[in-house]
Amino acid sequence: MTQTTAGQTEAGTGARTTDKPFGPVAAVFLAAGIGAVILGILTTLAEANEDVKSALEWSKSVGPLTGKTILASAGFFVSWLILHIVLRRKDPSPKSVFVWTGILIAIGLVLTFPTLFQAFAPEE
């Protein structure tokens, strides 16, 4: 019989097993949520303000989507690095991490819906 709890020995091997902390996994999940929120905020800002829209237009053929996705990706990677450093030896509750990730992704998703960001668009 094999035991997988921390500090238990595996039958037949005599080797001690240790569970790895959930912190590094939590970091990438939360960073994904943060990246989604950044993308949603940039989408809404680009519709609400022509200056922001033109500032995010790094490629004429793609439009402001270029800046939005690059900045959201950068936000993901930077937040992943920071969260990994903060959480690398911690063991947060997976349930709370998944709930917060879901909340962040939902916020980011809602901010990308045209009915929401068009409400902030300037009148033509």
N, C-alpha and C positions, 0 to 999 in steps of 0.2 A: 504494500500500500504506500502511495506517495503522498506526502504532506506538502502543501505549498504555502503554508503560512510562514511568516518571517521567523527565522531562528530555528525552524524545525529541520530535522534531517530527512533526506529522501531515503526510502527503503531500498536496500540493495546497493546504494552508492556510498553511504556514510557521509556524503557531502552536505554541508549546511547551505540552505538557500536563504536568500534575503530578497525581499520585495523591493523593487525600485520605487522611489517617490513619484507621485503623480504630478509634481510641480512642472517639470519640463513639458509634459503633455498638456497640462492646463495652460501653459504659456502660449502654445501655438493655437489652441482653441480660442482663447480670449483675444489673441492678436488677430485672428480671422474676423471676429466680431468687430473689433476696432477698425479694421480695414473696410468692412462693410459700412460702418457708420461714416467713415471719412468719405467714401464714395457717394453715399447718400447726401451728405452735407454739400459736397462739391457740386453734385448734380443740381440741387436746389439753388445754390448760390449762382451757378452759371446761368440759370433761367431767370433769376431775380435781378441780376446785375450784368449789364453789357460789358463793363470793364473786366469783371471776373471772367466772363465768357471768352473775351478776346485774350485775356492773360493765359487761359488754359488751352488756347488753340496753338499748339506747338507744331502742328502739321496741317496745312491748308486742306489736304485731301481727306483727312480724318475729322478735323474740327476739334472742338473742345474735349472730345472723348479722350484724346491723347493725354492731355494734362490730368484729367480726372483719374484715369486708370494708373498712370505713372505715380501720381501723388498718393493714391490709395494703396498701391503696392508698396511704396516707400514707407507709408505709415504702418502697414502690416509688418514689414521687416524690422523697422525700428522698434515698434512695440513688442514684437516677438523677442528681440534681443534684450530689451529692458526687462520684460516679464520673465524671461529665462534666467537672467541673473538674479532677480528677486526671488523666484520660486524654485530654483534648481534643487534645493535640499528640503523643500517644504512638501507637505502632503495634503493639499487642500481637498475638500470633499468633491468628488467627481460630480455629484448631483448639483451642487451649487455652481460649479464651473459650467456645466452643460446648460443650466438655467440662464446664467448670465450671458453665455455665448448666444443662446437662442434669442434673448431679449435684444442684444446688440445687433444681431443679424436682422431681426424683425424691424428694428428702428431704421437700419440702413436700407432695407428693402422698401419700407413705406416711403422713405425720402426720395426714392427713385421713381415712384409712381407719377405719371404725368398729371393726374388730377390734383395731386398735392403740389408739385413744383410749379405747375401752371398758375396756381393761385398767387404765387409770388412773382410771376412774370410781369414786366412793365406793360402798361396799356399801350396798344399800338394805334 
